Amino acid sequence: MSERPPIPAELKRRVLLEAGHRCAIPTCRHIDVDVHHIVPWETCQEHAYENLIAICPNCHRRAHKANEIDRKSLFHYKANLRFTHDRFSQLEVDMLFECAKVPGQHIMWAPFNMMLLKRLIESGYIQYISTPAGVMIGGMKSNPDYILITQKGADYVSSLGEVDL
């Protein structure tokens, strides 16, 4: 068996950027990640972008250990990453997952940053709740507004591991 060469830096960077430098498993999203070969290196003997996914050490171990996370699931997660990141910015994806962790709970959001969540709001995945202006500073209100995940947003987050290829 040939010795495995390192994954080229540009390819590794592309895989990490695809996942936002977080675990690609939607229910995990841990920030300490490895680049994993979905089809094992021993089988394919190549570093192909389509076969690489960023996952945390725990999920990496689970992918190797009796296929607790099987290959088909990993390919689904990778496909969903591409779809999600084509639609939303990394900040929007992160905020959607943060909101999904606390369903029904309002999260404070600075009013002047509302535009950063525009696509999530327009898609109906989060609700933006504006509060009456309190103290104005330089023409901007100083009190926070709130965001809240909608049922549609919660369903979308849940579906990220279930979409068939």
C-alpha positions as CSV (number, residue, x, y, z in Angstrom):
1,M,0.0,0.0,0.0
2,S,1.3,3.4,-0.9
3,E,1.9,6.1,1.7
4,R,-0.8,8.6,1.8
5,P,0.3,12.1,0.7
6,P,-1.1,15.1,2.6
7,I,-4.2,16.8,1.3
8,P,-3.1,19.8,-0.8
9,A,-3.5,23.1,1.2
10,E,-5.9,24.7,-1.4
11,L,-8.1,21.6,-1.5
12,K,-8.2,21.4,2.3
13,R,-9.0,25.1,2.5
14,R,-11.9,24.7,0.0
15,V,-13.4,21.8,2.1
16,L,-13.1,23.9,5.3
17,L,-14.6,27.0,3.7
18,E,-17.5,24.9,2.4
19,A,-18.4,23.9,5.9
20,G,-17.6,27.3,7.4
21,H,-14.7,25.8,9.4
22,R,-17.3,23.8,11.4
23,C,-18.4,20.2,11.6
24,A,-20.7,19.5,8.6
25,I,-23.1,17.4,10.7
26,P,-26.0,19.8,11.2
27,T,-26.7,18.7,14.8
28,C,-23.0,19.1,15.7
29,R,-21.4,22.2,14.1
30,H,-18.3,21.9,16.4
31,I,-15.5,24.2,15.5
32,D,-12.5,21.8,15.9
33,V,-12.6,19.9,12.5
34,D,-10.7,17.2,10.5
35,V,-10.9,16.7,6.8
36,H,-12.4,13.2,6.3
37,H,-12.4,11.0,3.2
38,I,-16.1,9.8,2.8
39,V,-14.9,6.8,0.7
40,P,-11.8,5.8,2.7
41,W,-8.4,6.7,1.3
42,E,-7.4,3.0,1.3
43,T,-10.2,2.4,-1.2
44,C,-10.0,5.4,-3.5
45,Q,-6.3,6.4,-3.1
46,E,-7.0,10.0,-4.0
47,H,-7.9,13.4,-2.5
48,A,-11.0,14.4,-4.5
49,Y,-13.0,17.4,-3.4
50,E,-16.3,15.5,-3.8
51,N,-15.1,12.8,-1.4
52,L,-13.9,15.2,1.3
53,I,-15.9,16.6,4.2
54,A,-15.1,18.6,7.3
55,I,-16.2,16.9,10.5
56,C,-15.2,17.2,14.1
57,P,-13.0,14.5,15.8
58,N,-16.0,13.0,17.5
59,C,-18.0,12.7,14.3
60,H,-14.9,11.5,12.5
61,R,-14.5,8.7,15.0
62,R,-18.2,7.8,14.6
63,A,-17.8,7.7,10.8
64,H,-15.0,5.1,11.2
65,K,-16.5,3.2,14.1
66,A,-19.0,0.7,12.7
67,N,-20.3,3.4,10.4
68,E,-22.4,5.1,13.1
69,I,-22.4,7.9,10.5
70,D,-22.6,6.1,7.2
71,R,-21.2,7.2,3.8
72,K,-24.6,7.9,2.3
73,S,-25.3,10.3,5.2
74,L,-21.9,12.0,4.8
75,F,-22.6,12.5,1.1
76,H,-26.0,14.0,2.0
77,Y,-24.4,16.4,4.5
78,K,-21.9,17.5,1.9
79,A,-24.6,18.1,-0.7
80,N,-26.7,20.1,1.8
81,L,-23.7,22.2,2.7
82,R,-23.3,23.3,-0.9
83,F,-27.0,24.1,-1.3
84,T,-27.2,26.0,2.0
85,H,-24.0,28.0,1.4
86,D,-25.1,28.9,-2.1
87,R,-28.3,30.4,-0.6
88,F,-27.0,32.0,2.6
89,S,-23.9,33.7,4.0
90,Q,-21.9,32.0,6.8
91,L,-23.3,34.4,9.3
92,E,-26.8,33.6,8.2
93,V,-26.2,29.9,8.5
94,D,-24.6,30.3,11.9
95,M,-27.5,32.5,13.2
96,L,-30.1,30.0,11.8
97,F,-28.4,27.2,13.8
98,E,-28.1,29.3,16.9
99,C,-31.8,30.2,16.7
100,A,-32.6,26.5,16.2
101,K,-30.9,25.6,19.4
102,V,-33.4,27.8,21.4
103,P,-36.8,27.4,19.6
104,G,-39.4,29.8,20.8
105,Q,-36.8,32.1,22.5
106,H,-36.1,35.6,21.2
107,I,-32.5,36.4,20.5
108,M,-31.3,40.0,20.8
109,W,-30.2,41.5,17.5
110,A,-28.8,45.0,16.8
111,P,-31.2,46.9,14.6
112,F,-28.4,48.3,12.4
113,N,-27.4,44.7,11.5
114,M,-30.8,43.6,10.3
115,M,-29.6,43.6,6.6
116,L,-27.1,40.9,7.5
117,L,-30.1,38.5,7.9
118,K,-32.1,39.7,5.0
119,R,-32.2,36.4,3.1
120,L,-33.2,34.4,6.2
121,I,-36.0,36.9,6.9
122,E,-37.2,36.9,3.2
123,S,-37.1,33.1,3.1
124,G,-39.4,33.0,6.2
125,Y,-36.8,31.1,8.2
126,I,-36.5,33.7,11.0
127,Q,-38.9,36.4,12.2
128,Y,-37.5,39.8,12.8
129,I,-39.2,41.6,15.7
130,S,-38.6,45.4,15.8
131,T,-39.0,47.1,19.1
132,P,-40.0,50.8,19.6
133,A,-37.1,53.2,19.5
134,G,-35.8,54.1,22.9
135,V,-32.8,56.4,23.1
136,M,-31.5,57.5,19.8
137,I,-27.7,57.8,19.3
138,G,-26.5,59.4,16.1
139,G,-29.8,58.6,14.4
140,M,-29.8,55.0,15.4
141,K,-31.9,53.4,18.2
142,S,-29.8,52.0,21.0
143,N,-32.2,49.3,22.2
144,P,-32.1,45.8,20.5
145,D,-34.6,44.2,18.2
146,Y,-35.1,40.4,18.3
147,I,-35.0,37.4,16.0
148,L,-36.9,34.2,16.4
149,I,-36.7,31.0,14.3
150,T,-40.0,30.2,12.6
151,Q,-41.5,26.7,12.1
152,K,-40.4,26.9,8.5
153,G,-36.8,27.6,9.6
154,A,-36.8,24.8,12.2
155,D,-38.1,22.4,9.5
156,Y,-35.4,23.5,7.2
157,V,-32.6,22.9,9.8
158,S,-34.1,19.5,10.5
159,S,-34.3,18.6,6.8
160,L,-30.6,19.2,6.2
161,G,-29.8,15.6,7.2
162,E,-32.8,14.1,5.5
163,V,-32.8,15.4,1.9
164,D,-32.3,12.6,-0.7
165,L,-29.7,13.0,-3.3
